[in-house]
Amino acid sequence: MNLKKLMIEREMTAADISRKTGITQATLSRYINGKRIPNINSVIKIAKALNATYEQYFILSNGDKVE
């Protein structure tokens, strides 16, 4: 998952994304730290808040995409 990288690139905090999505900061923290996997609805909301595509959200750190 590439959430943290996208947040840094977009200069957004969990608080910013929380305000735009309605997802709590605690839940976002779990997604960022890999302790929880977001459902597709959350992925869509977060991607929109970050002005990113779903694919960008799922690109792994080594550049491979989740198939």
C-alpha positions, 0 to 999 in steps of 0.5 A: 500500500502506498498511502503514506507516500501519497500523503507526503507527495500531496502534503496532506495529513491524516487530519486533512484526509479525515475531514475530506472522507469522514474516515476517523484519524484512528482508522486512517492511522491503522491503514497507514501502519498496515494494521488494517486493510481498507474496504473498497469504499474507503479506498475510493474516498481516500484516493479522491481526497488525495486526488489519486487513482485507485492504482496509485493507492495500490502500487507497492514500494518496489513498483509492482502493482497488486494484481 
